[in-house]
Amino acid sequence: TVNAIAPGFIDTDMTGSLPEDQKAVLANQIPMGRLGTVNEIAQAVLFLASYDDSSFITGENLIVDGGLTYT
């Protein structure tokens, strides 16, 4: 299988260096109301890597962005 994960704005060292007001603007644009976590991306990776859970999924781009691209 060949799949990809497209993370949205994730709370990392890179986004952590943004000013608080800019992080608030980003969070307000995300329907879930916050930045994602590294753990949430890891869980998506584990799901796609699990044969039992995702053996019939291929050719997909799993967007993990709290709904940002949905709006």
HTML snippet that shows the backbone in 3Dmol.js (N, CA, C, O; Angstrom):
<script src="https://3Dmol.org/build/3Dmol-min.js"></script>
<div id="view" style="width:600px;height:400px;position:relative"></div>
<script>
const pdb = `
ATOM      1  N   THR A   1       0.838  -1.186   0.000  1.00  0.00           N
ATOM      2  CA  THR A   1       0.000   0.000   0.000  1.00  0.00           C
ATOM      3  C   THR A   1       0.878   1.243   0.000  1.00  0.00           C
ATOM      4  O   THR A   1       2.000   1.242   0.506  1.00  0.00           O
ATOM      5  N   VAL A   2       0.333   2.292  -0.579  1.00  0.00           N
ATOM      6  CA  VAL A   2       1.038   3.582  -0.613  1.00  0.00           C
ATOM      7  C   VAL A   2       0.047   4.659  -0.184  1.00  0.00           C
ATOM      8  O   VAL A   2      -0.952   4.908  -0.858  1.00  0.00           O
ATOM      9  N   ASN A   3       0.341   5.287   0.941  1.00  0.00           N
ATOM     10  CA  ASN A   3      -0.518   6.330   1.478  1.00  0.00           C
ATOM     11  C   ASN A   3       0.347   7.473   1.990  1.00  0.00           C
ATOM     12  O   ASN A   3       1.558   7.325   2.157  1.00  0.00           O
ATOM     13  N   ALA A   4      -0.282   8.600   2.234  1.00  0.00           N
ATOM     14  CA  ALA A   4       0.438   9.768   2.748  1.00  0.00           C
ATOM     15  C   ALA A   4      -0.380  10.391   3.875  1.00  0.00           C
ATOM     16  O   ALA A   4      -1.593  10.199   3.966  1.00  0.00           O
ATOM     17  N   ILE A   5       0.304  11.133   4.720  1.00  0.00           N
ATOM     18  CA  ILE A   5      -0.359  11.887   5.778  1.00  0.00           C
ATOM     19  C   ILE A   5      -0.035  13.362   5.571  1.00  0.00           C
ATOM     20  O   ILE A   5       1.126  13.740   5.421  1.00  0.00           O
ATOM     21  N   ALA A   6      -1.076  14.185   5.567  1.00  0.00           N
ATOM     22  CA  ALA A   6      -0.918  15.623   5.386  1.00  0.00           C
ATOM     23  C   ALA A   6      -1.336  16.323   6.675  1.00  0.00           C
ATOM     24  O   ALA A   6      -2.520  16.587   6.882  1.00  0.00           O
ATOM     25  N   PRO A   7      -0.368  16.627   7.541  1.00  0.00           N
ATOM     26  CA  PRO A   7      -0.729  17.284   8.793  1.00  0.00           C
ATOM     27  C   PRO A   7      -1.033  18.760   8.595  1.00  0.00           C
ATOM     28  O   PRO A   7      -0.480  19.414   7.711  1.00  0.00           O
ATOM     29  N   GLY A   8      -1.913  19.265   9.429  1.00  0.00           N
ATOM     30  CA  GLY A   8      -2.186  20.693   9.440  1.00  0.00           C
ATOM     31  C   GLY A   8      -1.226  21.379  10.391  1.00  0.00           C
ATOM     32  O   GLY A   8      -0.065  20.985  10.499  1.00  0.00           O
ATOM     33  N   PHE A   9      -1.703  22.400  11.076  1.00  0.00           N
ATOM     34  CA  PHE A   9      -0.866  23.109  12.037  1.00  0.00           C
ATOM     35  C   PHE A   9      -0.755  22.267  13.308  1.00  0.00           C
ATOM     36  O   PHE A   9      -1.749  21.997  13.983  1.00  0.00           O
ATOM     37  N   ILE A  10       0.476  21.859  13.616  1.00  0.00           N
ATOM     38  CA  ILE A  10       0.742  20.974  14.743  1.00  0.00           C
ATOM     39  C   ILE A  10       1.584  21.728  15.774  1.00  0.00           C
ATOM     40  O   ILE A  10       2.484  22.489  15.418  1.00  0.00           O
ATOM     41  N   ASP A  11       1.284  21.510  17.036  1.00  0.00           N
ATOM     42  CA  ASP A  11       2.023  22.152  18.123  1.00  0.00           C
ATOM     43  C   ASP A  11       3.408  21.514  18.235  1.00  0.00           C
ATOM     44  O   ASP A  11       3.575  20.472  18.870  1.00  0.00           O
ATOM     45  N   THR A  12       4.385  22.149  17.616  1.00  0.00           N
ATOM     46  CA  THR A  12       5.770  21.679  17.603  1.00  0.00           C
ATOM     47  C   THR A  12       6.683  22.840  17.990  1.00  0.00           C
ATOM     48  O   THR A  12       6.216  23.944  18.267  1.00  0.00           O
ATOM     49  N   ASP A  13       7.976  22.577  18.004  1.00  0.00           N
ATOM     50  CA  ASP A  13       8.931  23.660  18.274  1.00  0.00           C
ATOM     51  C   ASP A  13       8.780  24.781  17.245  1.00  0.00           C
ATOM     52  O   ASP A  13       8.922  25.958  17.577  1.00  0.00           O
ATOM     53  N   MET A  14       8.490  24.409  15.993  1.00  0.00           N
ATOM     54  CA  MET A  14       8.363  25.419  14.939  1.00  0.00           C
ATOM     55  C   MET A  14       7.171  26.342  15.194  1.00  0.00           C
ATOM     56  O   MET A  14       7.315  27.563  15.151  1.00  0.00           O
ATOM     57  N   THR A  15       5.998  25.767  15.459  1.00  0.00           N
ATOM     58  CA  THR A  15       4.829  26.606  15.718  1.00  0.00           C
ATOM     59  C   THR A  15       4.884  27.209  17.115  1.00  0.00           C
ATOM     60  O   THR A  15       4.274  28.248  17.365  1.00  0.00           O
ATOM     61  N   GLY A  16       5.609  26.570  18.026  1.00  0.00           N
ATOM     62  CA  GLY A  16       5.748  27.092  19.379  1.00  0.00           C
ATOM     63  C   GLY A  16       6.488  28.414  19.432  1.00  0.00           C
ATOM     64  O   GLY A  16       6.338  29.181  20.383  1.00  0.00           O
ATOM     65  N   SER A  17       7.291  28.681  18.402  1.00  0.00           N
ATOM     66  CA  SER A  17       8.039  29.940  18.382  1.00  0.00           C
ATOM     67  C   SER A  17       7.215  31.105  17.839  1.00  0.00           C
ATOM     68  O   SER A  17       7.685  32.243  17.839  1.00  0.00           O
ATOM     69  N   LEU A  18       6.005  30.840  17.383  1.00  0.00           N
ATOM     70  CA  LEU A  18       5.133  31.909  16.896  1.00  0.00           C
ATOM     71  C   LEU A  18       4.610  32.735  18.070  1.00  0.00           C
ATOM     72  O   LEU A  18       4.440  32.214  19.172  1.00  0.00           O
ATOM     73  N   PRO A  19       4.361  33.999  17.835  1.00  0.00           N
ATOM     74  CA  PRO A  19       3.748  34.814  18.893  1.00  0.00           C
ATOM     75  C   PRO A  19       2.367  34.255  19.269  1.00  0.00           C
ATOM     76  O   PRO A  19       1.664  33.699  18.425  1.00  0.00           O
ATOM     77  N   GLU A  20       1.994  34.408  20.532  1.00  0.00           N
ATOM     78  CA  GLU A  20       0.722  33.858  21.022  1.00  0.00           C
ATOM     79  C   GLU A  20      -0.478  34.363  20.226  1.00  0.00           C
ATOM     80  O   GLU A  20      -1.410  33.602  19.969  1.00  0.00           O
ATOM     81  N   ASP A  21      -0.467  35.633  19.836  1.00  0.00           N
ATOM     82  CA  ASP A  21      -1.605  36.155  19.072  1.00  0.00           C
ATOM     83  C   ASP A  21      -1.705  35.488  17.707  1.00  0.00           C
ATOM     84  O   ASP A  21      -2.808  35.274  17.205  1.00  0.00           O
ATOM     85  N   GLN A  22      -0.573  35.160  17.104  1.00  0.00           N
ATOM     86  CA  GLN A  22      -0.590  34.485  15.804  1.00  0.00           C
ATOM     87  C   GLN A  22      -1.074  33.043  15.951  1.00  0.00           C
ATOM     88  O   GLN A  22      -1.797  32.543  15.089  1.00  0.00           O
ATOM     89  N   LYS A  23      -0.682  32.371  17.037  1.00  0.00           N
ATOM     90  CA  LYS A  23      -1.180  31.013  17.284  1.00  0.00           C
ATOM     91  C   LYS A  23      -2.692  31.031  17.523  1.00  0.00           C
ATOM     92  O   LYS A  23      -3.402  30.117  17.104  1.00  0.00           O
ATOM     93  N   ALA A  24      -3.175  32.069  18.192  1.00  0.00           N
ATOM     94  CA  ALA A  24      -4.613  32.195  18.433  1.00  0.00           C
ATOM     95  C   ALA A  24      -5.371  32.382  17.123  1.00  0.00           C
ATOM     96  O   ALA A  24      -6.447  31.813  16.943  1.00  0.00           O
ATOM     97  N   VAL A  25      -4.818  33.172  16.212  1.00  0.00           N
ATOM     98  CA  VAL A  25      -5.439  33.362  14.899  1.00  0.00           C
ATOM     99  C   VAL A  25      -5.511  32.026  14.161  1.00  0.00           C
ATOM    100  O   VAL A  25      -6.542  31.693  13.576  1.00  0.00           O
ATOM    101  N   LEU A  26      -4.421  31.263  14.186  1.00  0.00           N
ATOM    102  CA  LEU A  26      -4.417  29.946  13.537  1.00  0.00           C
ATOM    103  C   LEU A  26      -5.467  29.033  14.161  1.00  0.00           C
ATOM    104  O   LEU A  26      -6.248  28.402  13.448  1.00  0.00           O
ATOM    105  N   ALA A  27      -5.486  28.963  15.476  1.00  0.00           N
ATOM    106  CA  ALA A  27      -6.434  28.090  16.168  1.00  0.00           C
ATOM    107  C   ALA A  27      -7.877  28.466  15.850  1.00  0.00           C
ATOM    108  O   ALA A  27      -8.731  27.587  15.736  1.00  0.00           O
ATOM    109  N   ASN A  28      -8.159  29.752  15.706  1.00  0.00           N
ATOM    110  CA  ASN A  28      -9.514  30.197  15.391  1.00  0.00           C
ATOM    111  C   ASN A  28      -9.947  29.811  13.985  1.00  0.00           C
ATOM    112  O   ASN A  28     -11.144  29.762  13.703  1.00  0.00           O
ATOM    113  N   GLN A  29      -8.997  29.537  13.100  1.00  0.00           N
ATOM    114  CA  GLN A  29      -9.314  29.117  11.740  1.00  0.00           C
ATOM    115  C   GLN A  29      -9.584  27.617  11.657  1.00  0.00           C
ATOM    116  O   GLN A  29     -10.139  27.143  10.665  1.00  0.00           O
ATOM    117  N   ILE A  30      -9.203  26.875  12.674  1.00  0.00           N
ATOM    118  CA  ILE A  30      -9.358  25.426  12.699  1.00  0.00           C
ATOM    119  C   ILE A  30     -10.680  25.091  13.388  1.00  0.00           C
ATOM    120  O   ILE A  30     -10.891  25.507  14.528  1.00  0.00           O
ATOM    121  N   PRO A  31     -11.576  24.351  12.728  1.00  0.00           N
ATOM    122  CA  PRO A  31     -12.858  24.026  13.356  1.00  0.00           C
ATOM    123  C   PRO A  31     -12.748  23.363  14.729  1.00  0.00           C
ATOM    124  O   PRO A  31     -13.628  23.559  15.567  1.00  0.00           O
ATOM    125  N   MET A  32     -11.694  22.586  14.981  1.00  0.00           N
ATOM    126  CA  MET A  32     -11.507  21.955  16.290  1.00  0.00           C
ATOM    127  C   MET A  32     -11.042  22.968  17.337  1.00  0.00           C
ATOM    128  O   MET A  32     -11.024  22.655  18.528  1.00  0.00           O
ATOM    129  N   GLY A  33     -10.663  24.183  16.909  1.00  0.00           N
ATOM    130  CA  GLY A  33     -10.334  25.261  17.824  1.00  0.00           C
ATOM    131  C   GLY A  33      -8.957  25.210  18.454  1.00  0.00           C
ATOM    132  O   GLY A  33      -8.696  25.903  19.438  1.00  0.00           O
ATOM    133  N   ARG A  34      -8.071  24.394  17.896  1.00  0.00           N
ATOM    134  CA  ARG A  34      -6.727  24.273  18.471  1.00  0.00           C
ATOM    135  C   ARG A  34      -5.782  23.686  17.429  1.00  0.00           C
ATOM    136  O   ARG A  34      -6.209  23.157  16.403  1.00  0.00           O
ATOM    137  N   LEU A  35      -4.480  23.793  17.720  1.00  0.00           N
ATOM    138  CA  LEU A  35      -3.487  23.128  16.896  1.00  0.00           C
ATOM    139  C   LEU A  35      -3.473  21.650  17.263  1.00  0.00           C
ATOM    140  O   LEU A  35      -3.847  21.274  18.373  1.00  0.00           O
ATOM    141  N   GLY A  36      -3.048  20.831  16.341  1.00  0.00           N
ATOM    142  CA  GLY A  36      -2.953  19.403  16.598  1.00  0.00           C
ATOM    143  C   GLY A  36      -1.731  19.081  17.434  1.00  0.00           C
ATOM    144  O   GLY A  36      -0.888  19.940  17.695  1.00  0.00           O
ATOM    145  N   THR A  37      -1.652  17.821  17.849  1.00  0.00           N
ATOM    146  CA  THR A  37      -0.510  17.372  18.634  1.00  0.00           C
ATOM    147  C   THR A  37       0.322  16.387  17.822  1.00  0.00           C
ATOM    148  O   THR A  37      -0.158  15.765  16.875  1.00  0.00           O
ATOM    149  N   VAL A  38       1.573  16.268  18.220  1.00  0.00           N
ATOM    150  CA  VAL A  38       2.456  15.296  17.581  1.00  0.00           C
ATOM    151  C   VAL A  38       1.889  13.894  17.757  1.00  0.00           C
ATOM    152  O   VAL A  38       1.992  13.065  16.853  1.00  0.00           O
ATOM    153  N   ASN A  39       1.293  13.624  18.911  1.00  0.00           N
ATOM    154  CA  ASN A  39       0.710  12.317  19.170  1.00  0.00           C
ATOM    155  C   ASN A  39      -0.429  12.002  18.193  1.00  0.00           C
ATOM    156  O   ASN A  39      -0.586  10.856  17.772  1.00  0.00           O
ATOM    157  N   GLU A  40      -1.213  13.004  17.838  1.00  0.00           N
ATOM    158  CA  GLU A  40      -2.312  12.767  16.893  1.00  0.00           C
ATOM    159  C   GLU A  40      -1.784  12.383  15.515  1.00  0.00           C
ATOM    160  O   GLU A  40      -2.386  11.562  14.825  1.00  0.00           O
ATOM    161  N   ILE A  41      -0.668  12.971  15.117  1.00  0.00           N
ATOM    162  CA  ILE A  41      -0.053  12.574  13.845  1.00  0.00           C
ATOM    163  C   ILE A  41       0.505  11.168  13.963  1.00  0.00           C
ATOM    164  O   ILE A  41       0.358  10.359  13.047  1.00  0.00           O
ATOM    165  N   ALA A  42       1.146  10.872  15.087  1.00  0.00           N
ATOM    166  CA  ALA A  42       1.692   9.524  15.306  1.00  0.00           C
ATOM    167  C   ALA A  42       0.596   8.474  15.262  1.00  0.00           C
ATOM    168  O   ALA A  42       0.805   7.386  14.725  1.00  0.00           O
ATOM    169  N   GLN A  43      -0.572   8.781  15.819  1.00  0.00           N
ATOM    170  CA  GLN A  43      -1.682   7.826  15.794  1.00  0.00           C
ATOM    171  C   GLN A  43      -2.159   7.564  14.367  1.00  0.00           C
ATOM    172  O   GLN A  43      -2.533   6.439  14.033  1.00  0.00           O
ATOM    173  N   ALA A  44      -2.148   8.589  13.533  1.00  0.00           N
ATOM    174  CA  ALA A  44      -2.517   8.408  12.124  1.00  0.00           C
ATOM    175  C   ALA A  44      -1.501   7.513  11.424  1.00  0.00           C
ATOM    176  O   ALA A  44      -1.873   6.648  10.632  1.00  0.00           O
ATOM    177  N   VAL A  45      -0.212   7.721  11.718  1.00  0.00           N
ATOM    178  CA  VAL A  45       0.838   6.876  11.145  1.00  0.00           C
ATOM    179  C   VAL A  45       0.650   5.432  11.589  1.00  0.00           C
ATOM    180  O   VAL A  45       0.726   4.511  10.775  1.00  0.00           O
ATOM    181  N   LEU A  46       0.407   5.235  12.879  1.00  0.00           N
ATOM    182  CA  LEU A  46       0.204   3.874  13.385  1.00  0.00           C
ATOM    183  C   LEU A  46      -1.000   3.206  12.739  1.00  0.00           C
ATOM    184  O   LEU A  46      -0.964   2.012  12.440  1.00  0.00           O
ATOM    185  N   PHE A  47      -2.061   3.967  12.525  1.00  0.00           N
ATOM    186  CA  PHE A  47      -3.238   3.410  11.860  1.00  0.00           C
ATOM    187  C   PHE A  47      -2.890   2.917  10.457  1.00  0.00           C
ATOM    188  O   PHE A  47      -3.222   1.789  10.092  1.00  0.00           O
ATOM    189  N   LEU A  48      -2.222   3.761   9.677  1.00  0.00           N
ATOM    190  CA  LEU A  48      -1.886   3.353   8.311  1.00  0.00           C
ATOM    191  C   LEU A  48      -0.847   2.241   8.282  1.00  0.00           C
ATOM    192  O   LEU A  48      -0.807   1.457   7.333  1.00  0.00           O
ATOM    193  N   ALA A  49      -0.010   2.164   9.303  1.00  0.00           N
ATOM    194  CA  ALA A  49       1.011   1.115   9.354  1.00  0.00           C
ATOM    195  C   ALA A  49       0.461  -0.215   9.855  1.00  0.00           C
ATOM    196  O   ALA A  49       1.118  -1.247   9.721  1.00  0.00           O
ATOM    197  N   SER A  50      -0.725  -0.200  10.425  1.00  0.00           N
ATOM    198  CA  SER A  50      -1.321  -1.419  10.959  1.00  0.00           C
ATOM    199  C   SER A  50      -2.012  -2.209   9.854  1.00  0.00           C
ATOM    200  O   SER A  50      -2.982  -1.744   9.256  1.00  0.00           O
ATOM    201  N   TYR A  51      -1.507  -3.396   9.595  1.00  0.00           N
ATOM    202  CA  TYR A  51      -2.103  -4.230   8.545  1.00  0.00           C
ATOM    203  C   TYR A  51      -3.558  -4.560   8.888  1.00  0.00           C
ATOM    204  O   TYR A  51      -4.433  -4.498   8.025  1.00  0.00           O
ATOM    205  N   ASP A  52      -3.806  -4.907  10.137  1.00  0.00           N
ATOM    206  CA  ASP A  52      -5.171  -5.286  10.528  1.00  0.00           C
ATOM    207  C   ASP A  52      -6.170  -4.148  10.370  1.00  0.00           C
ATOM    208  O   ASP A  52      -7.323  -4.377  10.006  1.00  0.00           O
ATOM    209  N   ASP A  53      -5.732  -2.924  10.643  1.00  0.00           N
ATOM    210  CA  ASP A  53      -6.657  -1.793  10.609  1.00  0.00           C
ATOM    211  C   ASP A  53      -6.792  -1.133   9.246  1.00  0.00           C
ATOM    212  O   ASP A  53      -7.835  -0.549   8.951  1.00  0.00           O
ATOM    213  N   SER A  54      -5.766  -1.211   8.409  1.00  0.00           N
ATOM    214  CA  SER A  54      -5.814  -0.434   7.155  1.00  0.00           C
ATOM    215  C   SER A  54      -5.353  -1.217   5.932  1.00  0.00           C
ATOM    216  O   SER A  54      -4.877  -0.624   4.965  1.00  0.00           O
ATOM    217  N   SER A  55      -5.485  -2.518   5.962  1.00  0.00           N
ATOM    218  CA  SER A  55      -4.951  -3.343   4.869  1.00  0.00           C
ATOM    219  C   SER A  55      -5.625  -3.092   3.517  1.00  0.00           C
ATOM    220  O   SER A  55      -5.051  -3.426   2.481  1.00  0.00           O
ATOM    221  N   PHE A  56      -6.806  -2.522   3.506  1.00  0.00           N
ATOM    222  CA  PHE A  56      -7.518  -2.309   2.240  1.00  0.00           C
ATOM    223  C   PHE A  56      -7.520  -0.843   1.833  1.00  0.00           C
ATOM    224  O   PHE A  56      -8.300  -0.431   0.975  1.00  0.00           O
ATOM    225  N   ILE A  57      -6.638  -0.052   2.456  1.00  0.00           N
ATOM    226  CA  ILE A  57      -6.526   1.368   2.135  1.00  0.00           C
ATOM    227  C   ILE A  57      -5.229   1.585   1.367  1.00  0.00           C
ATOM    228  O   ILE A  57      -4.148   1.244   1.849  1.00  0.00           O
ATOM    229  N   THR A  58      -5.340   2.150   0.179  1.00  0.00           N
ATOM    230  CA  THR A  58      -4.148   2.485  -0.594  1.00  0.00           C
ATOM    231  C   THR A  58      -4.449   3.679  -1.496  1.00  0.00           C
ATOM    232  O   THR A  58      -5.593   3.909  -1.888  1.00  0.00           O
ATOM    233  N   GLY A  59      -3.418   4.419  -1.810  1.00  0.00           N
ATOM    234  CA  GLY A  59      -3.572   5.579  -2.683  1.00  0.00           C
ATOM    235  C   GLY A  59      -4.273   6.752  -2.033  1.00  0.00           C
ATOM    236  O   GLY A  59      -4.865   7.582  -2.723  1.00  0.00           O
ATOM    237  N   GLU A  60      -4.214   6.832  -0.722  1.00  0.00           N
ATOM    238  CA  GLU A  60      -4.928   7.892  -0.006  1.00  0.00           C
ATOM    239  C   GLU A  60      -3.975   8.894   0.623  1.00  0.00           C
ATOM    240  O   GLU A  60      -2.831   8.580   0.951  1.00  0.00           O
ATOM    241  N   ASN A  61      -4.481  10.103   0.780  1.00  0.00           N
ATOM    242  CA  ASN A  61      -3.796  11.160   1.501  1.00  0.00           C
ATOM    243  C   ASN A  61      -4.652  11.467   2.727  1.00  0.00           C
ATOM    244  O   ASN A  61      -5.706  12.092   2.606  1.00  0.00           O
ATOM    245  N   LEU A  62      -4.209  11.036   3.897  1.00  0.00           N
ATOM    246  CA  LEU A  62      -4.964  11.228   5.124  1.00  0.00           C
ATOM    247  C   LEU A  62      -4.661  12.613   5.689  1.00  0.00           C
ATOM    248  O   LEU A  62      -3.552  12.880   6.151  1.00  0.00           O
ATOM    249  N   ILE A  63      -5.655  13.482   5.645  1.00  0.00           N
ATOM    250  CA  ILE A  63      -5.487  14.853   6.119  1.00  0.00           C
ATOM    251  C   ILE A  63      -5.804  14.893   7.612  1.00  0.00           C
ATOM    252  O   ILE A  63      -6.909  14.543   8.027  1.00  0.00           O
ATOM    253  N   VAL A  64      -4.842  15.316   8.407  1.00  0.00           N
ATOM    254  CA  VAL A  64      -4.999  15.406   9.859  1.00  0.00           C
ATOM    255  C   VAL A  64      -4.791  16.874  10.231  1.00  0.00           C
ATOM    256  O   VAL A  64      -3.697  17.296  10.605  1.00  0.00           O
ATOM    257  N   ASP A  65      -5.879  17.635  10.114  1.00  0.00           N
ATOM    258  CA  ASP A  65      -5.748  19.095  10.293  1.00  0.00           C
ATOM    259  C   ASP A  65      -6.878  19.714  11.105  1.00  0.00           C
ATOM    260  O   ASP A  65      -7.082  20.927  11.051  1.00  0.00           O
ATOM    261  N   GLY A  66      -7.610  18.906  11.851  1.00  0.00           N
ATOM    262  CA  GLY A  66      -8.682  19.449  12.698  1.00  0.00           C
ATOM    263  C   GLY A  66      -9.832  20.054  11.925  1.00  0.00           C
ATOM    264  O   GLY A  66     -10.621  20.815  12.485  1.00  0.00           O
ATOM    265  N   GLY A  67      -9.943  19.729  10.638  1.00  0.00           N
ATOM    266  CA  GLY A  67     -11.032  20.234   9.817  1.00  0.00           C
ATOM    267  C   GLY A  67     -10.693  21.506   9.042  1.00  0.00           C
ATOM    268  O   GLY A  67     -11.566  22.079   8.390  1.00  0.00           O
ATOM    269  N   LEU A  68      -9.449  21.953   9.104  1.00  0.00           N
ATOM    270  CA  LEU A  68      -9.060  23.212   8.457  1.00  0.00           C
ATOM    271  C   LEU A  68      -9.378  23.207   6.961  1.00  0.00           C
ATOM    272  O   LEU A  68      -9.917  24.190   6.452  1.00  0.00           O
ATOM    273  N   THR A  69      -9.065  22.146   6.259  1.00  0.00           N
ATOM    274  CA  THR A  69      -9.293  22.132   4.812  1.00  0.00           C
ATOM    275  C   THR A  69     -10.740  21.802   4.459  1.00  0.00           C
ATOM    276  O   THR A  69     -11.125  21.887   3.292  1.00  0.00           O
ATOM    277  N   TYR A  70     -11.538  21.430   5.441  1.00  0.00           N
ATOM    278  CA  TYR A  70     -12.950  21.143   5.192  1.00  0.00           C
ATOM    279  C   TYR A  70     -13.733  22.431   4.985  1.00  0.00           C
ATOM    280  O   TYR A  70     -14.683  22.471   4.202  1.00  0.00           O
ATOM    281  N   THR A  71     -13.331  23.485   5.691  1.00  0.00           N
ATOM    282  CA  THR A  71     -14.091  24.731   5.636  1.00  0.00           C
ATOM    283  C   THR A  71     -13.784  25.533   4.396  1.00  0.00           C
ATOM    284  O   THR A  71     -14.346  26.611   4.203  1.00  0.00           O
TER     285      THR A  71
END
`;
const viewer = $3Dmol.createViewer("view");
viewer.addModel(pdb, "pdb");
viewer.setStyle({}, {cartoon: {color: "spectrum"}});
viewer.zoomTo();
viewer.render();
</script>
